[in-house]
């Protein structure tokens, strides 16, 4: 984008000039250069021998049975979802007698 059109006029400002300086990578790196400590490669670590001899196994746990839950449980302040009502259930009180009557032809 060399130039930006504003209402039929051309502006010589670039996109980078219109962006705030606080969003530039250089300023972020300058702001955090003392607080971010990069970890060196494992081959350069100085680990004492007594710590290298230690070995830790993961904790024993009971694996839960069944399928994993995909939806989260709503919190105490949240409203619950209402279930959709369906009408594809058998209705015992419906009169189905007319279906079993023989068809009469009046000819």
C-alpha positions in Angstrom: 0.0 0.0 0.0 1.9 3.0 -1.2 -0.7 5.6 -0.7 -4.0 5.7 1.1 -7.0 7.3 -0.6 -9.1 9.5 1.6 -12.3 10.8 0.0 -10.8 11.2 -3.5 -7.6 12.8 -2.2 -4.2 11.2 -2.0 -2.2 11.1 1.2 1.5 10.6 1.3 1.3 8.9 4.7 2.1 5.2 4.9 0.2 2.6 6.9 3.1 2.4 9.3 3.0 6.1 10.0 -0.7 5.9 10.8 -0.2 3.0 13.3 0.7 3.9 16.9 4.3 3.4 17.9 3.1 1.2 20.8 2.1 -1.6 18.5 5.6 -1.9 16.8 7.8 -4.9 17.6 10.8 -2.8 18.5 8.9 -1.0 21.3 7.6 -4.3 22.7 11.1 -5.8 22.7 12.4 -2.7 24.4 9.7 -2.8 27.1 10.3 -6.5 28.0 14.1 -6.9 27.3 14.9 -7.0 31.1 12.0 -9.1 32.2 12.2 -12.0 29.6 15.0 -14.4 30.4 15.7 -16.8 27.6 16.5 -20.3 28.6 19.8 -21.7 27.2 20.1 -25.0 25.4 20.1 -28.2 27.6 23.6 -29.0 26.6 24.9 -25.8 28.4 23.0 -26.5 31.7 25.1 -27.0 34.8 23.2 -29.6 36.8 24.7 -31.2 40.0 25.3 -34.9 39.9 23.0 -35.7 42.9 20.1 -34.0 41.1 20.9 -35.9 37.8 20.6 -39.2 39.7 17.1 -38.4 41.0 14.2 -40.0 39.1 10.6 -39.2 39.4 7.6 -41.2 38.2 4.2 -39.6 37.5 1.5 -39.8 40.2 -0.8 -42.8 40.3 -4.3 -41.8 39.2 -7.6 -43.6 38.4 -8.5 -43.2 34.8 -12.1 -42.1 34.4 -14.3 -44.3 32.4 -16.6 -43.1 29.6 -16.4 -40.5 27.0 -14.7 -37.1 27.7 -17.0 -34.2 28.4 -17.0 -31.7 25.5 -19.2 -29.0 26.9 -18.3 -27.1 30.1 -20.5 -27.0 33.2 -22.2 -23.6 33.6 -21.1 -21.6 36.6 -23.3 -20.7 39.6 -24.2 -17.3 38.2 -25.0 -18.4 34.7 -28.4 -19.4 33.5 -28.9 -23.0 32.3 -29.8 -23.8 28.7 -33.4 -24.8 28.1 -33.9 -28.1 26.4 -35.8 -28.2 23.2 -39.2 -29.8 23.4 -39.8 -32.4 20.7 -43.1 -33.8 19.5 -41.8 -37.1 18.2 -42.8 -39.1 21.2 -45.6 -41.5 21.3 -48.9 -40.0 22.6 -51.0 -42.6 24.4 -54.1 -40.5 24.7 -54.5 -40.0 21.0 -57.5 -41.7 19.4 -56.2 -43.9 16.6 -59.5 -45.7 16.1 -60.2 -44.0 12.7 -57.0 -45.5 11.3 -58.3 -49.0 11.8 -61.7 -48.5 10.2 -62.1 -50.1 6.8 -62.2 -47.7 3.9 -65.8 -47.5 2.5 -66.4 -46.5 -1.1 -69.8 -44.9 -1.9 -70.1 -46.0 -5.5 
